[in-house]
Amino acid sequence: MGNERKIVNVNSTDVVARIFGNYDINVRIIEQNFRVNIQNRPIENGDAIVISGDSSESVSPAAEVVEYLKKIAEYNDAVSEQSVQ
């Protein structure tokens, strides 16, 4: 996918797993709603969730949703599908 991209750094693989959801359902919902691609990349101090797409108009709000889910995942055990929608 396109030229725009944002990175959300996460220090725990457990948090990444909660953000992505069972069978990556949370990420698929975000990808479909914002027409972006979301991937997890390991980095030195944790993981980087990379959100990429054709325009900042789609990538920026998708990154905000991922940041929101990160906050939920850091303080709760699970991120529900309802949290994403």
C-alpha positions as a printed Julia matrix, in Angstrom:
85×3 Matrix{Float64}:
   0.0     0.0    0.0
   0.85    3.65  -0.48
   3.27    6.28   0.55
   2.01    7.41   3.96
   2.93    5.6    7.13
   2.86    5.98  10.89
   4.47    3.85  13.56
   3.09    3.06  17.01
   5.73    1.67  19.36
   4.66   -0.94  21.89
   6.94   -2.4   24.59
   5.06   -5.67  25.16
   4.14   -8.52  22.84
   1.13   -9.17  25.1
  -0.13   -5.65  24.4
   0.41   -6.16  20.65
  -1.57   -9.41  20.81
  -4.43   -7.63  22.6
  -4.41   -4.79  20.05
  -4.52   -7.22  17.13
  -7.24   -9.36  18.77
  -8.21  -12.97  18.23
  -7.34  -13.98  14.68
  -6.32  -10.32  14.05
  -9.99   -9.29  13.98
  -9.35   -5.83  15.46
  -6.69   -5.01  12.89
  -8.86   -6.27  10.03
 -11.69   -3.96  11.12
  -9.34   -0.95  11.15
  -7.8    -1.93   7.8
 -11.24   -2.21   6.17
 -12.66    0.98   7.68
  -9.65    3.18   6.91
  -8.26    1.37   3.84
  -4.83    0.93   5.39
  -2.41   -1.92   5.94
  -1.28   -2.73   9.48
   1.75   -4.87  10.29
   3.7    -5.73  13.4
   7.5    -5.43  13.26
   9.89   -6.39  16.06
  12.24   -3.62  17.15
  14.98   -3.44  19.76
  12.79   -2.46  22.72
   9.51   -4.15  21.78
   7.38   -3.98  18.69
   6.41   -1.4   16.1
   2.92   -1.43  14.66
   3.24    0.05  11.18
   0.16    1.63   9.63
   0.51    2.42   5.93
  -1.82    3.67   3.24
  -2.3     5.97   0.29
  -2.97    9.18   2.2
  -2.52   10.81   5.58
  -6.32   11.23   5.65
  -6.61    7.46   6.11
  -3.35    6.68   7.94
  -3.55    9.36  10.65
  -7.0     8.42  12.02
  -6.14    4.71  11.81
  -2.99    5.39  13.86
  -5.11    7.28  16.41
  -7.36    4.22  16.75
  -4.31    1.99  17.27
  -2.98    4.41  19.92
  -6.38    4.31  21.64
  -6.4     0.5   21.58
  -2.85    0.49  22.93
  -4.01    2.48  25.98
  -6.88    0.06  26.54
  -4.57   -2.95  26.11
  -2.01   -1.57  28.57
  -4.62   -1.19  31.32
  -7.0    -4.08  30.58
  -6.68   -7.73  29.81
  -8.49   -7.63  26.48
  -9.48   -5.3   23.68
 -12.93   -6.21  22.46
 -14.23   -5.95  18.94
 -16.73   -3.39  20.29
 -13.82   -1.18  21.39
 -12.62   -1.07  17.81
 -16.01   -0.34  16.28
